[in-house]
Amino acid sequence: MSEIARVGVVGGGLMGSGIAEVTARAGLDTLVVEVDQDAADGAQKRVEASLDRALKRQKITEDERATAGSRLRFGTSLAELADRDLVVEAASEDERTKLDLFSTIGAILTQDDAVLASNTSSIPIVKLGAVSGRPGQVMGVHFFNPAPVMQLVELVPSLTTSSDTTERMRGFVTDALGKEPIEATDRAGFVVNSLLVPYLLSAIRMYEAGYASAADIDQGMVLGCGHPMGPLALSDLIGLDTVRAIGLSMYGEFKEPLYSPPPLLDRMVDAGLVGKKSGRGFYDYSA
Ligand SMILES: NC(=O)c1ccc[n+]([C@@H]2O[C@H](COP(=O)([O-])OP(=O)(O)OC[C@H]3O[C@@H](n4cnc5c(N)ncnc54)[C@H](O)[C@@H]3O)[C@@H](O)[C@H]2O)c1
């Protein structure tokens, strides 16, 4: 089995840009593919800014900064992924988008053992494998936000993932990236979001019902439970569109009312108030 040296990241938003930074900092040749040139430029800016912050905070040296920068490329053509040993799909949390990507990229990869991973939070991995033409090499490799900082990676093999692929990704995440894997079953939400998302949705329902202000709900969980940030600030950081999409997938799978997005979340997403990445969510980030 070939060593993983060339990585592709599809989607360079919040997560894709973080994952690309992680693989570039690990010394791997990293190609990020976005939908158009504007989005590719945006991804590049995000990664460069994050590397500069890491340098300023002395998390990396000048040399490491320069090496990571030289490992990164940004483009708009999926065809350029042909020679990759690993592709991590980190496009928007939308099943149709991901199914199209898995069927296209599955046919583009030239190496038989190339792994096609998804960073999805809630879409069934088995479905992505089924359309890829290479189900044995498809699995969930779920990073956390911000990817360069958070240690956890959930490994999610589906019913059709080969044990070689799972073990290869476990070794890669541990040895090449220096992160800590846990293994979860291919059920919407895996371990972390199954616990986290109903909590976030409950906080949004509480705010919508007028129990308390957003600041007081968040302060309650920060000071009362020792959480690093409250649920509404965390929802803004994740992206309200992503929180809603994960809730919908989990509700679709389990029909648990607690997973169903409340109307306020629907309205905020419809209005484009999706949190920090758009400048406004439960809080205003325009300044
Ligand atoms: N936000 C989080 O905290 C978080 C954490 C873990 C996992 N995830 C998962 O990571 C994935 C990405 O989430 P995000 O927060 O980065 O979203 P995001 O909205 O910040 O970025 C998504 C990016 O995907 C791009 N994209 C959409 N369709 C594409 C296509 N066909 N080809 C290439 N690029 C495409 C968009 O242009 C956008 O830049 C989702 O599956 C999400 O569930 C998110």
The ligand as an SDF file (V2000), in Angstrom:
LIG
                    3D

 44 48  0  0  0  0  0  0  0  0999 V2000
  -18.4400   23.8220   10.7340 N   0  0  0  0  0  0  0  0  0  0  0  0
  -18.0260   22.8860   11.5670 C   0  0  0  0  0  0  0  0  0  0  0  0
  -17.7830   23.1600   12.7540 O   0  0  0  0  0  0  0  0  0  0  0  0
  -17.8200   21.4760   11.0950 C   0  0  0  0  0  0  0  0  0  0  0  0
  -17.1260   20.5810   11.9380 C   0  0  0  0  0  0  0  0  0  0  0  0
  -16.8710   19.2820   11.4790 C   0  0  0  0  0  0  0  0  0  0  0  0
  -17.3400   18.8890   10.2380 C   0  0  0  0  0  0  0  0  0  0  0  0
  -18.0270   19.7610    9.4500 N   0  0  0  0  0  0  0  0  0  0  0  0
  -18.4500   19.3040    8.1170 C   0  0  0  0  0  0  0  0  0  0  0  0
  -17.4890   19.7640    7.1680 O   0  0  0  0  0  0  0  0  0  0  0  0
  -18.1390   19.9950    5.9100 C   0  0  0  0  0  0  0  0  0  0  0  0
  -17.8630   21.4230    5.4740 C   0  0  0  0  0  0  0  0  0  0  0  0
  -18.3910   22.3010    6.4710 O   0  0  0  0  0  0  0  0  0  0  0  0
  -17.8530   23.8020    6.6050 P   0  0  0  0  0  0  0  0  0  0  0  0
  -18.2220   24.2430    7.9710 O   0  0  0  0  0  0  0  0  0  0  0  0
  -16.4440   23.8970    6.1510 O   0  0  0  0  0  0  0  0  0  0  0  0
  -18.8040   24.5430    5.5530 O   0  0  0  0  0  0  0  0  0  0  0  0
  -18.5200   25.9130    4.7780 P   0  0  0  0  0  0  0  0  0  0  0  0
  -19.8690   26.4110    4.3740 O   0  0  0  0  0  0  0  0  0  0  0  0
  -17.6380   26.8040    5.5750 O   0  0  0  0  0  0  0  0  0  0  0  0
  -17.6830   25.4500    3.4910 O   0  0  0  0  0  0  0  0  0  0  0  0
  -18.1720   24.5790    2.5130 C   0  0  0  0  0  0  0  0  0  0  0  0
  -17.3690   24.8380    1.2510 C   0  0  0  0  0  0  0  0  0  0  0  0
  -17.6770   23.8210    0.2990 O   0  0  0  0  0  0  0  0  0  0  0  0
  -17.6150   24.4150   -0.9730 C   0  0  0  0  0  0  0  0  0  0  0  0
  -18.3140   23.5590   -1.9250 N   0  0  0  0  0  0  0  0  0  0  0  0
  -19.6440   23.3620   -2.0570 C   0  0  0  0  0  0  0  0  0  0  0  0
  -19.8940   22.5150   -3.0850 N   0  0  0  0  0  0  0  0  0  0  0  0
  -18.6780   22.1760   -3.5940 C   0  0  0  0  0  0  0  0  0  0  0  0
  -18.2730   21.3580   -4.6840 C   0  0  0  0  0  0  0  0  0  0  0  0
  -19.1580   20.7110   -5.4410 N   0  0  0  0  0  0  0  0  0  0  0  0
  -16.9430   21.2440   -4.9370 N   0  0  0  0  0  0  0  0  0  0  0  0
  -16.0120   21.9010   -4.1920 C   0  0  0  0  0  0  0  0  0  0  0  0
  -16.3520   22.6910   -3.1410 N   0  0  0  0  0  0  0  0  0  0  0  0
  -17.6620   22.8250   -2.8490 C   0  0  0  0  0  0  0  0  0  0  0  0
  -18.2590   25.7850   -0.7740 C   0  0  0  0  0  0  0  0  0  0  0  0
  -17.8870   26.6820   -1.8180 O   0  0  0  0  0  0  0  0  0  0  0  0
  -17.7110   26.1860    0.5910 C   0  0  0  0  0  0  0  0  0  0  0  0
  -16.5250   26.9640    0.4960 O   0  0  0  0  0  0  0  0  0  0  0  0
  -19.6120   19.6640    6.1180 C   0  0  0  0  0  0  0  0  0  0  0  0
  -19.8310   18.3360    5.7090 O   0  0  0  0  0  0  0  0  0  0  0  0
  -19.7790   19.8070    7.6310 C   0  0  0  0  0  0  0  0  0  0  0  0
  -20.8350   19.0280    8.1400 O   0  0  0  0  0  0  0  0  0  0  0  0
  -18.2610   21.0550    9.8440 C   0  0  0  0  0  0  0  0  0  0  0  0
  1  2  1  0
  2  3  2  0
  2  4  1  0
  4  5  1  0
  4 44  2  0
  5  6  2  0
  6  7  1  0
  7  8  2  0
  8  9  1  0
  8 44  1  0
  9 10  1  0
  9 42  1  0
 10 11  1  0
 11 12  1  0
 11 40  1  0
 12 13  1  0
 13 14  1  0
 14 15  2  0
 14 16  1  0
 14 17  1  0
 17 18  1  0
 18 19  2  0
 18 20  1  0
 18 21  1  0
 21 22  1  0
 22 23  1  0
 23 24  1  0
 23 38  1  0
 24 25  1  0
 25 26  1  0
 25 36  1  0
 26 27  1  0
 26 35  1  0
 27 28  2  0
 28 29  1  0
 29 30  1  0
 29 35  2  0
 30 31  1  0
 30 32  2  0
 32 33  1  0
 33 34  2  0
 34 35  1  0
 36 37  1  0
 36 38  1  0
 38 39  1  0
 40 41  1  0
 40 42  1  0
 42 43  1  0
M  CHG  2   8   1  16  -1
M  END
$$$$
